[in-house]
Amino acid sequence: MYVAVKGGEQAIANAHALLAKRGRGDRSTPRLTPAQVRDQLGVLVSRVMTEGSLYDEDLAARAIVQSQGDVLEAITLVRTYRTTLPRFGTTLAVDTARLPSERRVSATFKDIPGGQQLGATFDYTHRLLSDPTDADVSVDLDEGEPMPRVTDLLGASALIEPVSTHGPDEDPDPADLTREPTVFPMTRAERMQALARGDEGFLLGMGYSTLRGYGGAHPFVGEVRVGEVEVELDVPELGFAVCIGRVEVTECQMVAQFVGSSQVEPTFTRGYGLAFGRSERKAMSMSLVDRAMRAEELGERKIAPANDEEFVVEHADNVQATGFVEHLKLPHYVDFQAELALIRSMHEEIRLRREADELVRPAEATQEQETP
């Protein structure tokens, strides 16, 4: 903290007051409410919930308003609040196979059971600024019935690897990265936790690098779907699971080629991504990076940054990255003065050496002249 700055605590209090004033803006305009952010900036809210590891639209919207639109600050606020919440149970694994989709598209098959559903997407817009009043339209959304996964069509013909090679009794519960230290190598489930919390922009860059050749894979989008799925909690007293609510999620499955080996027949492999709310870019980036980080598991060479589990995981967390970068603004007077003194001493040493060299040269020149 800048306790050495003139004014001390009062200066910091004034900085907070100025921040609040800048955030409020022109007082003649209505104050932005969290409800407006929640309802009209849903994509932003989805990102804050996903990377903040907490599904709460109202809380995420409140954090966005408080942070004045700084997404990383909002994510930090949500994660900080999350640490104060008690845990009273663990839900069952979400069954996305029963996900009724508002949006569901596939790039691998034209005709799929249930058809392609465009849903709410920017994919077909002209990317031109429009009149805000053009959005005042009414559309009835019907998610309909659950649809079979596109990858199941390949699975029925044994053309794609199974979802899991473990039996129901062999699949251990993954470690919780929010409560346990990161240990490498990680299981795929643990990596997926890290990717879900990872920065969307970083994962997008990593995913893009794999498409440009730095990862050895150029997969197809097997399926992207968006919709609400039930969350169930196992209640021991009742002896069965109870639905405690529904959350909106985006799921992506990438289909990538695999040449096989002498022991394994050639088959397609999977990359998987899942994120809260409408987060297609994040889910797709996750699935690209997930597939890239499976290189060693599939007997492929690790030749690119996206193949390196430790590199990706250690640099994907935007809260840690932000904290480390922004801590450079805090006082480093002692460290800098130490380096400054070192540089000055080196300069002085060089100056003395040069002066000594200048004194030696005339003597050497005189001695050469006197030599017959």
MARLUMTI-342186 format. One record per residue (C-alpha): x, y, z; residue in three letters. Coordinates in Angstrom, 2 decimals, always signed. Layout:
<atoms>
> X|Y|Z|Ala
...
</atoms>
This chain:
<atoms>
> +0.00|+0.00|+0.00|Met
> +1.19|+3.53|-0.73|Tyr
> +1.56|+4.53|+2.92|Val
> +4.59|+6.63|+2.02|Ala
> +2.61|+8.78|-0.39|Val
> +1.75|+12.22|+0.92|Lys
> -1.65|+12.08|+2.61|Gly
> -1.48|+8.37|+3.47|Gly
> -4.88|+6.83|+4.21|Glu
> -6.68|+10.04|+3.30|Gln
> -5.13|+9.97|-0.17|Ala
> -6.32|+6.40|-0.65|Ile
> -9.83|+7.30|+0.54|Ala
> -9.86|+10.18|-1.93|Asn
> -8.78|+7.79|-4.70|Ala
> -11.74|+5.54|-3.86|His
> -14.09|+8.52|-3.93|Ala
> -12.73|+9.64|-7.31|Leu
> -13.14|+6.10|-8.65|Leu
> -16.79|+6.08|-7.57|Ala
> -17.32|+9.50|-9.18|Lys
> -15.81|+8.36|-12.47|Arg
> -17.94|+5.22|-12.37|Gly
> -21.15|+7.16|-11.80|Arg
> -20.60|+9.43|-14.79|Gly
> -23.09|+12.15|-15.71|Asp
> -25.61|+12.33|-12.88|Arg
> -28.28|+13.61|-15.25|Ser
> -28.50|+10.11|-16.76|Thr
> -30.10|+7.18|-14.88|Pro
> -27.78|+4.96|-12.88|Arg
> -26.97|+1.62|-14.54|Leu
> -28.55|-1.19|-12.55|Thr
> -27.34|-4.79|-12.17|Pro
> -30.72|-5.95|-13.50|Ala
> -30.08|-4.12|-16.78|Gln
> -26.64|-5.71|-17.08|Val
> -28.05|-9.16|-16.31|Arg
> -30.81|-8.90|-18.90|Asp
> -29.04|-6.97|-21.68|Gln
> -25.38|-7.98|-21.37|Leu
> -25.89|-11.71|-21.01|Gly
> -22.73|-12.74|-22.85|Val
> -20.59|-10.62|-20.53|Leu
> -22.41|-12.01|-17.49|Val
> -21.77|-15.55|-18.75|Ser
> -18.04|-14.92|-18.97|Arg
> -17.84|-13.48|-15.46|Val
> -19.76|-16.46|-14.06|Met
> -17.64|-19.00|-15.92|Thr
> -14.24|-17.58|-15.05|Glu
> -15.43|-16.60|-11.58|Gly
> -16.50|-20.23|-10.96|Ser
> -19.89|-19.24|-9.62|Leu
> -23.27|-19.45|-11.36|Tyr
> -25.19|-16.41|-10.15|Asp
> -26.41|-13.99|-12.80|Glu
> -27.41|-11.28|-10.32|Asp
> -24.08|-11.40|-8.50|Leu
> -22.08|-11.37|-11.74|Ala
> -24.07|-8.38|-13.00|Ala
> -23.50|-6.58|-9.71|Arg
> -19.76|-7.23|-9.98|Ala
> -19.70|-5.85|-13.54|Ile
> -21.37|-2.62|-12.43|Val
> -19.06|-2.27|-9.42|Gln
> -15.97|-2.86|-11.56|Ser
> -17.16|-0.31|-14.14|Gln
> -17.03|-2.91|-16.89|Gly
> -13.53|-4.18|-16.09|Asp
> -14.15|-7.88|-16.75|Val
> -11.09|-9.17|-14.90|Leu
> -11.91|-7.03|-11.86|Glu
> -15.48|-8.37|-11.92|Ala
> -14.17|-11.95|-12.09|Ile
> -11.90|-11.24|-9.13|Thr
> -14.85|-9.87|-7.13|Leu
> -16.91|-12.97|-7.86|Val
> -14.11|-15.35|-6.93|Arg
> -13.45|-13.44|-3.72|Thr
> -17.12|-13.64|-2.76|Tyr
> -17.16|-17.33|-3.66|Arg
> -14.55|-18.11|-1.04|Thr
> -16.94|-16.89|+1.69|Thr
> -19.73|-19.31|+0.77|Leu
> -20.22|-22.51|+2.80|Pro
> -20.39|-25.85|+1.01|Arg
> -23.16|-28.22|+2.00|Phe
> -22.96|-30.86|-0.70|Gly
> -21.80|-31.98|-4.11|Thr
> -24.12|-32.21|-7.09|Thr
> -24.20|-35.09|-9.51|Leu
> -22.40|-34.78|-12.83|Ala
> -24.55|-32.73|-15.19|Val
> -26.08|-34.87|-17.93|Asp
> -25.74|-32.69|-21.01|Thr
> -27.04|-35.53|-23.21|Ala
> -30.50|-34.54|-21.96|Arg
> -29.88|-30.87|-22.69|Leu
> -32.88|-29.29|-24.49|Pro
> -31.12|-26.88|-26.82|Ser
> -32.10|-23.32|-27.63|Glu
> -29.19|-23.40|-30.08|Arg
> -27.57|-26.46|-31.60|Arg
> -25.38|-26.56|-34.71|Val
> -22.96|-29.06|-36.22|Ser
> -20.26|-28.52|-38.83|Ala
> -19.72|-32.24|-39.43|Thr
> -23.16|-33.34|-40.66|Phe
> -25.71|-31.35|-42.63|Lys
> -28.73|-33.41|-41.61|Asp
> -28.76|-34.42|-37.95|Ile
> -31.53|-35.86|-35.74|Pro
> -33.56|-32.91|-34.50|Gly
> -32.13|-30.60|-37.17|Gly
> -29.86|-27.60|-36.92|Gln
> -31.11|-24.85|-34.61|Gln
> -29.58|-21.42|-35.15|Leu
> -30.89|-19.91|-31.91|Gly
> -29.46|-16.62|-30.63|Ala
> -26.16|-16.00|-32.41|Thr
> -24.00|-13.25|-33.91|Phe
> -22.86|-15.63|-36.66|Asp
> -25.17|-14.25|-39.32|Tyr
> -25.18|-10.57|-38.41|Thr
> -23.49|-8.02|-40.68|His
> -21.16|-6.74|-37.91|Arg
> -22.43|-3.20|-38.48|Leu
> -23.59|-0.81|-35.80|Leu
> -27.37|-0.74|-35.66|Ser
> -30.06|+1.40|-34.10|Asp
> -30.56|+0.24|-30.49|Pro
> -34.32|+0.33|-30.97|Thr
> -34.01|-2.44|-33.56|Asp
> -33.54|-4.89|-30.70|Ala
> -37.00|-4.22|-29.30|Asp
> -38.54|-7.35|-30.78|Val
> -40.44|-10.22|-29.27|Ser
> -39.52|-13.83|-30.02|Val
> -40.89|-16.94|-28.39|Asp
> -38.11|-19.36|-27.49|Leu
> -38.88|-23.07|-27.40|Asp
> -36.01|-25.36|-26.46|Glu
> -38.05|-28.44|-27.36|Gly
> -36.99|-31.98|-26.55|Glu
> -33.46|-33.25|-25.83|Pro
> -31.56|-34.23|-28.96|Met
> -28.95|-36.98|-29.38|Pro
> -25.36|-35.83|-29.60|Arg
> -23.81|-35.73|-33.05|Val
> -20.74|-37.53|-31.73|Thr
> -22.99|-40.43|-30.72|Asp
> -23.58|-41.05|-34.43|Leu
> -19.85|-41.63|-34.86|Leu
> -19.68|-43.60|-31.63|Gly
> -22.32|-46.03|-32.84|Ala
> -19.98|-47.00|-35.68|Ser
> -16.89|-47.06|-33.44|Ala
> -15.39|-44.23|-35.51|Leu
> -14.66|-42.03|-32.49|Ile
> -13.03|-42.82|-29.16|Glu
> -15.42|-43.62|-26.27|Pro
> -16.34|-40.83|-23.89|Val
> -14.40|-42.54|-21.10|Ser
> -12.17|-45.57|-20.89|Thr
> -12.98|-45.95|-17.19|His
> -15.78|-48.04|-15.78|Gly
> -18.26|-46.41|-13.37|Pro
> -16.33|-47.76|-10.39|Asp
> -12.90|-46.87|-11.81|Glu
> -13.40|-43.16|-12.43|Asp
> -12.14|-41.33|-9.31|Pro
> -13.48|-37.99|-8.19|Asp
> -11.24|-35.22|-9.55|Pro
> -9.32|-32.91|-7.24|Ala
> -10.84|-29.49|-6.56|Asp
> -8.47|-26.84|-7.88|Leu
> -10.15|-24.18|-5.72|Thr
> -9.22|-26.05|-2.53|Arg
> -6.10|-28.05|-3.39|Glu
> -2.75|-26.97|-4.84|Pro
> -2.06|-27.57|-8.51|Thr
> +0.13|-30.63|-9.03|Val
> +1.53|-31.68|-12.42|Phe
> +0.85|-33.85|-14.28|Pro
> -2.90|-33.28|-13.95|Met
> -5.82|-35.51|-14.83|Thr
> -7.96|-34.44|-17.75|Arg
> -10.79|-33.55|-15.34|Ala
> -8.46|-31.25|-13.42|Glu
> -7.25|-29.64|-16.63|Arg
> -10.84|-28.99|-17.63|Met
> -11.42|-27.15|-14.34|Gln
> -8.43|-24.94|-15.08|Ala
> -9.60|-24.29|-18.65|Leu
> -13.12|-23.41|-17.48|Ala
> -11.67|-20.79|-15.11|Arg
> -9.08|-19.67|-17.65|Gly
> -9.10|-16.38|-19.49|Asp
> -11.18|-16.52|-22.66|Glu
> -8.74|-14.40|-24.65|Gly
> -5.75|-16.52|-23.65|Phe
> -7.54|-19.76|-24.51|Leu
> -8.73|-18.26|-27.80|Leu
> -5.12|-17.45|-28.68|Gly
> -3.96|-20.94|-27.68|Met
> -6.79|-22.54|-29.67|Gly
> -6.01|-20.35|-32.69|Tyr
> -2.36|-21.39|-32.50|Ser
> -3.37|-25.06|-32.89|Thr
> -5.28|-24.22|-36.07|Leu
> -2.22|-22.43|-37.48|Arg
> -0.04|-25.49|-37.05|Gly
> +1.28|-25.09|-33.50|Tyr
> -0.47|-28.15|-32.14|Gly
> -0.84|-30.64|-34.95|Gly
> -4.64|-30.68|-35.15|Ala
> -7.31|-28.97|-37.23|His
> -10.54|-30.43|-35.84|Pro
> -14.17|-30.12|-36.89|Phe
> -16.97|-28.77|-34.72|Val
> -18.91|-31.89|-33.95|Gly
> -21.53|-29.91|-32.13|Glu
> -22.16|-26.68|-30.24|Val
> -25.28|-26.48|-28.16|Arg
> -26.71|-23.93|-25.74|Val
> -29.54|-24.56|-23.31|Gly
> -30.59|-25.14|-19.74|Glu
> -29.72|-28.31|-17.89|Val
> -30.92|-29.60|-14.54|Glu
> -28.61|-29.66|-11.53|Val
> -29.26|-32.54|-9.15|Glu
> -28.14|-33.06|-5.56|Leu
> -27.97|-36.49|-4.02|Asp
> -29.82|-36.42|-0.66|Val
> -28.79|-39.44|+1.47|Pro
> -31.84|-39.08|+3.71|Glu
> -34.13|-39.52|+0.71|Leu
> -32.11|-42.11|-1.14|Gly
> -32.41|-40.37|-4.50|Phe
> -31.27|-37.22|-6.27|Ala
> -33.34|-34.03|-6.18|Val
> -33.33|-31.30|-8.84|Cys
> -32.28|-28.05|-7.13|Ile
> -32.40|-25.81|-10.20|Gly
> -31.47|-25.27|-13.81|Arg
> -28.44|-23.51|-15.26|Val
> -27.75|-22.33|-18.79|Glu
> -24.61|-23.83|-20.31|Val
> -22.76|-23.95|-23.61|Thr
> -21.22|-27.25|-24.65|Glu
> -18.81|-27.90|-27.51|Cys
> -17.38|-31.16|-28.80|Gln
> -14.58|-31.02|-31.34|Met
> -13.85|-34.00|-33.60|Val
> -10.17|-34.42|-34.47|Ala
> -8.34|-37.00|-36.52|Gln
> -6.02|-39.58|-34.99|Phe
> -3.78|-41.80|-37.09|Val
> -3.78|-44.65|-34.60|Gly
> -0.96|-47.08|-33.89|Ser
> -0.09|-50.77|-34.04|Ser
> -2.32|-51.29|-30.99|Gln
> -5.07|-48.73|-31.74|Val
> -7.16|-48.53|-34.90|Glu
> -7.39|-45.15|-36.64|Pro
> -10.24|-43.20|-35.12|Thr
> -11.51|-39.73|-34.38|Phe
> -10.67|-38.17|-31.01|Thr
> -12.48|-35.63|-28.90|Arg
> -11.91|-32.16|-27.55|Gly
> -14.42|-30.91|-25.01|Tyr
> -15.52|-27.56|-23.63|Gly
> -18.29|-26.50|-21.23|Leu
> -19.04|-23.03|-19.90|Ala
> -21.82|-21.20|-18.11|Phe
> -24.42|-19.25|-20.08|Gly
> -23.91|-18.19|-23.70|Arg
> -20.17|-18.71|-24.05|Ser
> -19.59|-20.31|-27.46|Glu
> -16.17|-18.79|-28.10|Arg
> -14.97|-19.92|-24.67|Lys
> -16.36|-23.45|-25.03|Ala
> -14.84|-23.83|-28.51|Met
> -11.46|-22.52|-27.35|Ser
> -11.56|-24.91|-24.39|Met
> -12.24|-27.87|-26.64|Ser
> -9.39|-26.96|-29.00|Leu
> -6.91|-26.63|-26.14|Val
> -8.24|-29.73|-24.39|Asp
> -7.53|-31.79|-27.51|Arg
> -4.08|-30.23|-27.90|Ala
> -3.12|-31.05|-24.30|Met
> -4.03|-34.71|-24.83|Arg
> -1.03|-35.16|-27.15|Ala
> +1.02|-37.25|-24.72|Glu
> -2.01|-39.35|-23.76|Glu
> -2.58|-40.19|-27.43|Leu
> +1.07|-40.91|-28.16|Gly
> +1.65|-37.69|-30.12|Glu
> +4.67|-35.42|-29.95|Arg
> +4.49|-32.35|-27.71|Lys
> +5.84|-29.73|-30.09|Ile
> +3.79|-26.60|-29.37|Ala
> +2.83|-24.36|-26.44|Pro
> -0.78|-25.61|-26.55|Ala
> +0.51|-29.17|-26.01|Asn
> +2.29|-28.15|-22.82|Asp
> -0.06|-28.71|-19.88|Glu
> +1.98|-26.73|-17.39|Glu
> +2.49|-23.76|-19.73|Phe
> -1.23|-23.49|-20.52|Val
> -2.59|-24.03|-17.01|Val
> -0.08|-21.78|-15.25|Glu
> -0.76|-18.88|-17.62|His
> -4.49|-19.25|-18.26|Ala
> -5.77|-17.96|-14.93|Asp
> -6.49|-14.26|-15.47|Asn
> -6.93|-13.49|-11.76|Val
> -3.43|-14.74|-10.96|Gln
> -2.02|-13.06|-14.07|Ala
> -3.73|-9.77|-13.24|Thr
> -2.51|-9.85|-9.67|Gly
> +1.07|-10.51|-10.66|Phe
> +1.14|-7.87|-13.41|Val
> -0.67|-5.20|-11.40|Glu
> +1.44|-5.77|-8.29|His
> +4.20|-4.03|-10.24|Leu
> +2.36|-0.76|-9.48|Lys
> +2.93|-1.26|-5.75|Leu
> +6.03|+0.26|-4.07|Pro
> +9.28|-1.45|-5.02|His
> +11.52|+1.30|-3.65|Tyr
> +14.03|-0.94|-1.90|Val
> +14.37|-3.35|-4.82|Asp
> +14.79|-0.53|-7.32|Phe
> +17.30|+1.34|-5.16|Gln
> +19.35|-1.84|-4.84|Ala
> +19.44|-2.30|-8.62|Glu
> +20.11|+1.42|-9.10|Leu
> +23.09|+1.19|-6.74|Ala
> +24.35|-1.85|-8.63|Leu
> +24.13|-0.07|-12.00|Ile
> +25.91|+2.99|-10.57|Arg
> +28.70|+0.84|-9.12|Ser
> +29.12|-0.90|-12.50|Met
> +29.29|+2.46|-14.26|His
> +31.89|+3.63|-11.73|Glu
> +33.93|+0.47|-12.25|Glu
> +33.88|+0.98|-16.01|Ile
> +34.90|+4.65|-15.59|Arg
> +37.86|+3.74|-13.39|Leu
> +38.96|+1.03|-15.83|Arg
> +38.85|+3.49|-18.72|Arg
> +40.87|+6.07|-16.76|Glu
> +43.44|+3.40|-15.94|Ala
> +43.64|+2.43|-19.60|Asp
> +44.21|+6.07|-20.60|Glu
> +47.11|+6.35|-18.12|Leu
> +48.71|+3.13|-19.38|Val
> +48.58|+3.97|-23.09|Arg
> +50.99|+6.98|-23.04|Pro
> +53.51|+5.00|-20.98|Ala
> +53.37|+2.12|-23.43|Glu
> +53.74|+4.49|-26.38|Ala
> +56.83|+6.14|-24.82|Thr
> +58.38|+2.78|-24.10|Gln
> +57.90|+1.68|-27.73|Glu
> +59.61|+4.87|-28.99|Gln
> +62.64|+4.33|-26.71|Glu
> +63.08|+0.73|-27.77|Thr
> +65.89|+0.54|-30.51|Pro
</atoms>
